[in-house]
Amino acid sequence: MAVNHKRVARLLREAGLKATGKRRFKATTHSKHRYPVAPNLLARRFEVQGANRLWVSDITFVWTREGWLYVAIVLDAWSRKVVAWSWSRSLAADFAVKALKAAVQARRPEMGWMHHSDQGGQYACKQYQQVLGKANAVCSMSRKGDCWDNALAESFFGTLKKELIHGEMFQNRQQAVSAIFEYIEVFSNRKRRHSKLGYISPVEFEKSQQNHPFPTLQ
């Protein structure tokens, strides 16, 4: 939609709305562990030609009056759809593993697909790597301290926080989980327009490409 920025500003003022800017990036990855770390095989090549060829994963945190809520996602780089997500009261690896298992069960990726994440212990641990191994995945991890190596996942969480979290105070974790569920499952996956997808939602994009072949990632 071609709209003059002055008109947008006027409509925002008339509606009593104010645009929200991005906040500075803050590193949250706990990479001080003894687990083996995979090389950065992805090397920021986020463009893929089919579904379930490249998944990116990440973890963020949300403050509530009840305490911290931690959220893990698995996102398909092709369609920008959040394939699966999970939450936890702690940073133990279980909730990241749960999100990965749900994604694998829902999509059944073919052998040779790539999973990319940061070097966090939740992703490097034996439990998570075993699930990747059984799913025939190629594991890739960002370089230490470089958030741009996992830019797709970082970008999703940045947008979620800007559009949903910032300015809100959740009374408890369940309230936050309900809001995040609504954002991911109802809005982001099904309604939110993405410029990389021709300004349609991830679900619409995947439906429009159902008859297209999905080549294997080399």
C-alpha positions in Angstrom: 0.0 0.0 0.0 1.5 3.3 -1.1 0.7 5.8 1.6 2.4 9.2 2.4 4.2 9.1 5.7 2.5 12.5 6.6 -0.9 10.9 6.2 0.1 8.0 8.4 1.3 10.4 11.1 -2.0 12.4 10.9 -4.1 9.3 11.2 -2.1 8.1 14.2 -2.6 11.5 15.9 -6.3 11.5 15.3 -6.6 8.0 16.6 -4.5 8.8 19.7 -1.9 6.2 18.7 1.9 6.4 19.0 4.5 4.4 17.1 6.7 2.2 19.2 10.5 2.1 18.4 12.9 -0.8 18.8 14.9 -1.1 21.9 18.6 -1.8 22.0 19.7 -5.4 21.6 20.7 -7.2 24.8 22.5 -10.5 24.7 20.9 -13.2 26.7 22.7 -16.4 25.5 24.4 -18.5 28.1 27.2 -20.0 26.1 29.5 -20.8 29.0 29.1 -24.6 29.0 31.0 -27.7 28.2 28.9 -29.0 25.4 30.3 -29.3 21.9 29.5 -26.3 19.7 28.5 -26.7 16.0 30.2 -24.5 13.3 28.3 -21.7 11.7 27.4 -23.6 8.5 24.5 -21.2 7.7 26.8 -18.2 7.4 23.8 -15.8 7.2 22.4 -17.5 4.1 18.8 -17.2 5.1 17.3 -17.5 1.6 15.9 -21.0 1.0 13.7 -22.3 -1.8 11.3 -24.5 0.1 9.6 -25.4 3.3 11.4 -27.3 6.1 14.8 -26.7 4.7 16.0 -24.2 7.3 14.7 -23.7 10.8 16.0 -21.1 13.2 15.5 -21.2 16.9 16.0 -18.8 19.7 14.9 -18.0 23.3 13.7 -14.8 24.9 12.4 -13.7 28.3 9.3 -11.7 29.4 8.8 -10.1 32.8 5.6 -10.7 34.7 4.6 -9.7 38.3 4.9 -13.5 39.0 8.5 -13.7 37.7 10.3 -14.3 34.5 8.7 -16.2 31.6 11.0 -17.8 29.0 9.9 -18.5 25.5 11.5 -20.7 22.8 10.5 -20.7 19.1 11.3 -22.7 16.0 10.8 -20.6 12.9 10.8 -21.8 9.2 13.1 -19.4 7.3 11.2 -20.0 4.1 7.8 -18.8 5.1 8.7 -16.9 8.3 6.1 -19.1 10.1 6.6 -20.0 13.8 6.4 -23.8 13.4 6.3 -24.4 17.2 7.0 -22.6 20.4 7.1 -23.4 24.1 7.5 -21.6 27.5 9.0 -22.2 30.9 9.6 -20.7 34.3 13.3 -21.5 34.0 16.1 -21.7 31.4 16.4 -25.5 31.7 16.6 -27.1 28.3 13.3 -29.0 28.5 11.1 -26.2 27.0 13.5 -25.7 24.0 13.4 -29.5 23.4 9.6 -29.5 23.7 9.4 -26.8 21.0 11.7 -28.7 18.7 9.9 -32.0 19.1 6.6 -30.3 18.4 8.0 -28.8 15.2 9.5 -32.1 14.0 6.2 -33.9 14.7 4.1 -31.3 12.9 6.3 -30.9 9.8 8.4 -34.1 9.4 11.4 -32.5 7.6 13.3 -34.6 5.1 16.9 -35.7 5.7 19.5 -32.9 5.3 17.5 -30.0 6.6 19.3 -27.4 8.7 18.7 -26.2 12.2 20.4 -23.0 13.2 20.6 -21.5 16.7 23.0 -19.6 19.0 25.5 -21.4 21.2 23.2 -21.5 24.2 23.4 -24.6 26.4 19.7 -25.4 25.7 20.7 -26.0 22.0 24.2 -27.6 22.6 23.1 -30.0 25.3 22.9 -33.7 24.6 19.1 -33.9 24.9 18.5 -31.3 22.2 21.2 -32.7 19.9 19.7 -36.2 20.2 16.4 -34.9 18.8 18.2 -33.2 16.0 20.1 -36.4 15.2 16.9 -38.5 15.1 15.3 -35.9 12.8 18.3 -36.1 10.4 19.2 -32.5 10.8 22.4 -30.6 10.0 23.2 -28.5 13.0 24.6 -24.9 12.7 25.3 -22.4 15.4 26.0 -18.7 15.4 29.4 -17.4 16.2 29.8 -16.4 19.9 28.4 -13.0 20.6 27.1 -12.3 17.1 23.4 -11.8 17.1 23.3 -11.2 13.3 24.2 -14.8 12.6 20.7 -15.6 13.8 19.0 -12.5 12.6 15.7 -14.1 11.6 14.9 -15.4 15.0 16.2 -12.2 16.7 14.1 -10.1 14.4 10.9 -12.1 15.2 11.4 -11.6 18.9 12.2 -8.0 18.4 8.9 -7.5 16.6 7.0 -9.5 19.2 8.4 -7.4 22.0 7.8 -4.1 20.1 4.2 -5.0 19.1 3.1 -6.9 22.2 5.4 -6.9 25.2 6.9 -3.4 25.6 4.6 -1.2 27.6 2.6 -4.1 29.1 2.8 -5.5 32.6 1.5 -9.0 32.8 0.1 -10.0 36.2 1.2 -13.6 35.9 2.9 -16.0 33.5 -0.4 -17.5 32.3 -1.6 -14.0 31.2 1.6 -13.5 29.3 1.4 -17.0 27.7 -2.2 -16.3 26.6 -1.1 -13.0 25.0 1.8 -14.6 23.2 -0.3 -17.5 22.0 -2.8 -15.0 20.5 0.1 -13.0 18.9 1.8 -16.0 17.3 -1.0 -18.4 16.4 -3.7 -15.9 15.5 -1.9 -12.7 14.4 1.7 -13.3 13.3 1.3 -16.6 11.5 -2.1 -15.9 10.0 -2.6 -12.2 9.6 0.6 -10.2 9.8 2.0 -9.2 6.4 5.6 -9.8 5.7 7.5 -7.7 3.1 9.7 -10.8 2.2 6.6 -12.7 1.4 5.0 -10.1 -0.9 3.0 -8.6 1.9 1.0 -11.7 2.8 1.0 -13.8 6.0 3.2 -16.9 6.5 0.1 -19.2 6.4 -1.1 -17.5 3.2 2.3 -17.8 1.6 2.6 -21.5 2.4 -0.9 -22.1 0.9 0.0 -20.2 -2.2 3.2 -22.4 -2.7 1.6 -25.8 -2.0 2.0 -27.0 -5.6 5.6 -25.9 -5.8 8.5 -28.4 -5.5 10.6 -28.0 -2.4 14.3 -28.6 -3.4 16.7 -30.0 -0.9 19.1 -27.6 0.8 22.7 -28.2 -0.3 
